[in-house]
């Protein structure tokens, strides 16, 4: 799988109460982000199929099946930082990867030089701005539903053909307040 599809996601968790963040909350937040990216990848595959009706349906069926196998790999964690916890990840591009693998098996070496490959790449680059916006909005909604929080979204970087030169970045700031009555305290607080 490639290192990413040109969209980098920076998730910053700001704990407003104590300094601890229980694993369960962290997992719910990262799972919500992963689900948003996975759904975005599903949508991307549907758009590619609608745009290219001449590509074989069996390839899209196989790509959907393979995509489901990677539903927990939609984001690639590239960095974790302290402070307010910062998770830096990249959209894995699972949809285009499984489609390339599926079509590549059929067309072998000719796939990367094919007109279809170039047209799909052009379509994905044209849709980058829309994808970045819809993905970030969906991720923020999912995070707010998963844990009591407030989110803010920021953008940086190119949203067009220059994506290969520098990633398009989504920053999602998540402010949460962990109540000590809802989660066990850390050991130091008990001693």
N, C-alpha and C positions, 0 to 999 in steps of 0.2 A: 504494500500500500504506500502511496506517496506520503510525503511529510505533511501535506496540507493542500487545501484548494485555494489558497490565497486569502483566506479570511482568518485572521487571528482574533481570538476572544480573550479578553482580560476580565476576569471576575474578581472583584475586590470585595471581601467580606469585612464589614465594619461592625464589631461587637460593641454595642452602646452601654452594656452593663458591665458584668464581670469580665475578666480577661479570657475566660474559657469559651470554647465553642464545642459542644458535644458532637461526637462523630455522627450521630443520627441526623442532626441538623445539617452538617457539612454534606453528608451523603444525599440528603433530600435535595439540597441546592444543586449539587453537581449532577444528580440524576435528572432534575428538571431541565437543566441546560442540555444534557445529552439527548433527552427526549425531544426537545425543540429542534436540535440539529438533525436528529433522525427523521422527524416529520418533514423537515425542510428538504432532506435528501429524497424522501419518497415523492414529494411534490416535484422536485427537479426531474426525477425519472419519468413521471407522468407528462411533464411539459416536453421533454425530449421526445417521448413516444408520439405525442400529438403533433409535434413539429416535423417529425420524420416518419410519416406513415409507410414509407417504402422500406424501412428497416424491418426485419422479420419479427413478428409478434412473439415467437418462441424465445428470441433473445431477451425480450423485455420480461417475459415470464421467468426465465432463468435468472435474470438480474434481480427481480423482486425477491425471488427465493433466496438468493445469495445475500441481498441487502438485509433480510431478516436475520441471517446468521451473524451479521456484524452490528446489530442494533445497539449493543453496549460499547461499540468502538467508534461512535460518531464523532467524538472529540479526541484529540491526542493531547495529553498533558505534556507541555514542554518545560514548565517551570513552576515551582511553588516558592513563594517568598514570605518572609515574616513581616511583622508590623501588623497592619490590618492584613489578614491573610489574603495573599494575591495568588490566584490560579491563572496561569497563562497557558492557553491551549490553542489548537488550530482545528478548523473544520476539516475532518479527514477526507472529505470528498468520496465517501463510500459509494454513492450512486454512480458517479462517473467511472470509478475504479472497477466496480463489478460489471458495468456495461462494457467497458473496454476489455476486461478479461473475457467476458462472454462472447462479444463480437470478435475479439482477437483470436479466440479459439477457432472460430469459423473462417475468418479471413486471413489468419496467420500474419505473416510479415507485412502484408499490404495495408493493414489497418492504420498504422500511424501516418502513412502517406495518402490515405484515402480522402476523398472529398467529404465523406460523412464525418470523419474525425475532425477535419478542419471546420466544417459547418457546426458541429456540436460544440466545439471549443469557442467559436464565435458567438453562438447563442448563449453559452454560459457566461462569457465575459460581458455581453450586453445586459444580462439579467443581474449582474453582480450588485448593483445599487439596490434593486428591489429585494434581492435575497438578503442582503445585509440588514435592511430595514425590517423586513418581515420576520427574519430569524431573531433579531434582538428583541423586537416587541413580543413575540411569542415566548421567548426565553424568560423575559421579565415577568410576564403574566403567570407562567408556570412556577417560577420561583416564589412569587407572592402567594400563590395558592398552596404551595408545598410547606412554606414556613411563614410565620408572621414577620413581615419585613416590608421595607420600602425600597424600591429600586430606581435608579437613574441610569440612563443610557447615553453614551457618548460615542462619537465616531472619529476616525482618523485614517488617513491613507487613501490611496486611489481606489476608485470603484469602476475601473474600465480596463482596457487592454494593458495598462501599466502595472496591473496586479502582479505580473510575473517579476517585476523589478522590486516591488516593496509590497508587503501584505496590506490588505484592507483591515483595519482594526475596529472591533467593537469593544467598548469598555462598559461593563455592567457593574455599577456600585450597588451593593446590597447592604442595607443597614438593618441589623437585627439586634434585639435585646433579649439575651438569655436570662430568664428568671431562675434564680437559684432554687426556688421551690418546685420548678418543673423538671429539673435535671439534677443528678447527683453532684455534689460539690467535688472539687479536686482535693486530693489527699492533704495538701498543705492547709486548706481551710478547716479540715477536721482535727488536725493535731494542734 
